[in-house]
Amino acid sequence: MKIKLAFLTVLLSSSAVFGQQFEKLLHSKKNAPTYIVNKNTIVGSDFTDYISAEGIKSMDVIKPKQTLTDEHVKDFPNLSQYGLIIIEVSDFKIATKTQSEIRSFFGADANTKIYVDGYLLKKSDYKIAVKSIKEIEIIKPNEQDLNDEKIINIWTLDKQNRLGNLNLERRKFQGEKGVN
């Protein structure tokens, strides 16, 4: 009986841990929230450059530690590891691309997975604001990246901001004497 109880405890504990895991690429953003406008458009942290303060009706900040029972975490699966900033805007007119338009542009099939800042988009109705796109990576299948299919990764962060507070100075890698 004790063995069955121990097995059940381990099983339930491991399922709770695995339930919180995120589908993400090896190289994904760190310490940066995901910004979503009007519940379906992903924008970058520079959204204030093209959304006026007068147009913002509401803004919710969702901390990353909230559970899967939180309404917003359920609505935006796989995008909440570093928190969510959900913005409701009136008269939101900005050029966007749907996931199918992005796949079509790159000649990818309808099953090609799309990631934003290294995190898989699990919902097909997400759009990406064109002004927020900093870089697009086409990751081909290979063993090094541990993917067996073609992947499209869209970066909304500049290269220097992708690692959050983990940015390291170049000279730390060059040694004390600054050898190139």
ABEGO torsion letter per residue (X at the ends): XAAAAAAAAAAAAAAAAAAABBBBBABBBBGBBBBBBGGABBBBAAAAAABBAAABABBBBBBAABBAABAAAAABBGAAAAEBBBBBBBGBBBBBBBAAAAAAAAGBBAABBBBBGGBBBABAABBBBAAABABBBBBBBBAAAGBABBBBBBBABBAAAAAEAABBBAAAAAEAAGBX
